[in-house]
Amino acid sequence: MEPPRLSRAALAGLAPALRPAVDPRDLRARVVHFGLGAFHRAHQAVYTEHAAARSGEPWGIAAVAPRSAETARALRAQDCLYSLAELRPEGEVRRVVGSVVAALAMGPDAGAVDALLADPDVTVVTLTVTEKGYHRSPATGGLDLTAAPVAADLAAPPDGPLTTVVGRLAAGLAARTRADAPPLTVVSCDNMADNGAVLGRVVRDFVRASAWPDRETVLERLASAVSFPATVVDRIVPATGEGDLAAARAALGVRDALPVSGEPYRQWVLEDSFAAPRPRWETDGALFVPDVAPYQLTKLRLLNGSHSLLAHLGLAAGHGTVADAMATGWGETAVRALCAEVAPTLPAGGPDPAGYAGDLVVRFRNPAMRHLLRQIGSDASLKITERWLPALRALRARGTATPVLELALAAWAYGTRPGGPALPDPAAGALAACWDRAGRPADTVRALLCRVGAADLAEDTALTGAVADRLPALRAGRVEF
């Protein structure tokens, strides 16, 4: 017989160490979260559960899936419960998480989502929708009004369907301001520099471009009653596979269709500029600071930058996971060399770059983690513009050598070729087309850089030549420093 499905009724049969830190029946939806993915369930949901347990306040999360109605249905079938495995080198530690109290699909449940955004009891909205969910223009950094989904949302009738998170959020915030509901804080948890300002800008751009007759009033109210603090989130969360489903069943004795796993390390740094009540995340180690920029840039350029470097080098060399790449003769060298090269571009006040690099080596080597390089390498046309290119510009403006970033760009460029690893990327077709043009390899590199909004770097002939010179070794499966 199959074991029963994970549910609130099944919790009583679990060992106390496996149960949630707080009784989910004691919580109510006071946080709305867009992005029902594994990272949120292994990160912010854990901080919120612990904050509720330690404060006695009923902070529950209504999680909204922007695209996958099936994920929302699967979570509802489990009373919004799921298990989290902490993957330690000595073995996993698993526990059920109970902070999510509602699971909605943004399209089918649009009315319920809007009602929550207007609910005075909801004072925090968080997002993990990845860089592409913001629909930013590479040229301006604001909302790309020419993007088909954005244009469709702007053209939709007042009660029509909205398919972008930016559109849904803007409409919900507008309804909240019209109802004169209490202030609200909207917290981006995506890996972008100055993510709070980015989110605030694209939301305001949507309102400004809308046909709403009261859009100027809405913008004024947003300025006074809604804050968009910057944040830094950090925890490596591998994609869930069949082995995770079996491990969850073995540990719990029940079926969990949506288990997640993560490394032992987690971090959350938040700008202390909240406009409304929030969970006491600091009771679980979250750090509230006046300026997150030193932490944000350290994380983006060292951790995320190293991750992307390992992903593209590792895929070129035929490896599958971060741990596989770290087991090579070049893995640790790649991480430490990138961190050392990029360190001069980081502001003061953040973690020590050399110590941070050492911590990354330990984290990336964790044998219990199976973090797929394909997962990290996806959407690279968006990721590298945040993780590599700003540091590259800063270093080259100073006349500083950039051999590791040149190798990184070469590995990324090599992966975009027709017949490459076919990583998911919104610009995949356009990037592959850059290889069809006749010309020197440096011309291909130049075209690729232009396609990701880096025309300035494309004009740097020394850079494009150096990147092109790295391609033959990668084509032969060699990683050379």
Summary of the structure (lengths in Angstrom):
residues: 481
radius of gyration: 22.6
end to end distance: 55.4
largest distance: 67.8
contacts: 1670
relative contact order: 0.10
helix: 50%
strand: 14%
